[in-house]
Amino acid sequence: MAKSLVNVNGIKTLEVGADMFIVPNSFMKASENVIYGERLTTQMNGILEASEHESEVDPAMMQVWITAENDLGCENLADHMGHYWGIDGVKHPFGNIPSYLPANMFVGKKEGDVVTVVYPEGTTQFNKDFKVVMHLKLAQTEYRYRRFGTFEECFDSLYWRVA
């Protein structure tokens, strides 16, 4: 069932519940990406600030998989499209969100915790004029990379390398 875009205090907002797990590639600093380093730093800091976390000069990033089958009808929002109902009553596409999130938002979090991540307006080509609030349930053991342990076990094994 697709979620609907709503006005919250005059700000168009899409609020979504989803599951998230870590793709257990090495975490990296935004600047390590030679092609998109500056853009990634800006994007990660935009997410940090919108989510009410402190921004960083060179944020550590982790690759994630976000699945919102119930709310958007999509099992992989980084690579595929889901849909939401617009204020205009029309079904619109949404997806292609960043496949990385700032790692410091997840320090101390455990399997089953819900972390709220805010994607500010303009984070993707599909949310140019509205923000997206995602309530992400950390579900490492329910998906593809369960063999890497719980969310915190997977996170801790990768985060120390960039901290």
N, C-alpha and C positions, 0 to 999 in steps of 0.2 A: 504494500500500500504506500503510495507516494505521499510524502509530507507536503505541507503547504507553506508557501512564503507568507510571512505575516509582518505587520508593522508593530514594532516594539518601541514605544516612545519616539515615534517618527522615523525610526531606522528600520529599513527592510531587512528581515532576518529569516534565515532558514535554520531551524533547529533540528538536529538529527541525532539519533542514537545509533551507535555502530560498535562493532568489535574491531580490535586492533591487535596485531602481533608483529614482532620484530622479524625482519628478514635478516638472518644472522651473518651479514657481511660486516666487515670492519666498520666501526664508526669513523667518521672523518670530520675534520674541521672544514668549514665552508670554503676557506681560502685554498684548500688543497685541490679543489676542482678548478683546473687551469682555465677552462672555457667559461664556466658560469659562476666562478667564485664570488664576484661582487654582487651579482644578482641573487645568489643563494644567501649571502650574508644579509642583504636587504630583506629578502623573503622570510628568512628564519627570525630576524628581529621584528618584523611586522607581526608574525604569529606570536612571538614572545610578548610583545607589548599589548596586543589585542587580548591575549589570554592573561594579562596582568602579571607577567613575570618580567624580571629585569632583562634588558637586552644585553648582548655581549659583543665584544669587539670581533671575535672570531668564533662563532658558536659551533660546538660539536653537534653533529647531526647523526641520526640513525635512520636507516631505511626501514620503512614500515609498510604493512599491508592493511588497508582498512576495508572492511566489508560491511555494507549497510543494506543487506538484502531486504529486511523488513521495512525500513524507512524510505529507501530510494530504489530498491530493486536491483542492487549492484553488488557483486561479490568482490570487486577490486576497483576501488574508486580512483586509483592512480592511473590505471590503464584502460578503464572502460567507463561507460556512461550509465548513470542512473537517471531518474526523473523526479521532478517535484511539480506541484501545482503552483502556478504563479498567482499573484493577486488578481490578474486578469482572467482567472478561471481556466487557463490553458496549461497543458502539460508541457514542461520545458526540460531539456537535457541538463544534467549536471554530472561532472566528473573531471577526470584529468587533474586531480588535486596533486600537490607535490608529494612525491614518494618518500620524502625525508621530513622529519620533524626534529626540533631542537631537543637534544638528549637531556638537558638539565631540567626539563619539565617533568621528567620521569624518575629522577633520583629518589630513592626510597619507596617507590611504588611497588605494589605486589600484584600477583595474579588475582584477577577478579575486581581490582580497584577500578573506579571510573574516573577518568581524567577529562576535564573539559578543555578543549582546544578551540580557539577562535581563529578562523581564517578571515582576515579583513577583506573589505571590498577590493576587487582587482587582483586577488591571489591567483585566480584562474581566468581563463577566457569566458567562463560561464557565470562568474559572480562579480561582474564589473560594477554593479550598483547595489549589491547587498552583501551583508556579512553572513558567514556560516558558523554556527555554534555546534560543535560536535562533542557529544558525550561518549567518550571512547572507553569501552570496557576492555581491560587488558586480558587477553585470552590466548596466551601463547600455547597452552596445552590443548586447546580445542581445534587447532588448525595445522596446517602444513608442516611447520617446523617444531612440532611438539617434542621431538627427540632432543632438542636443546634445553629442555627443562621448563620450569615455570618462567613467567615473565621476568621476575627478579634474578633468577639464575642466568638466563640468557643476557639480560641487560648488564649485570655485574661482570660477566665474562668478557664483554666487549667494551664497556665504558672505561674501565681502568686504563685501557690502551691509549686513550686520548685525553684523559683528565690531567 
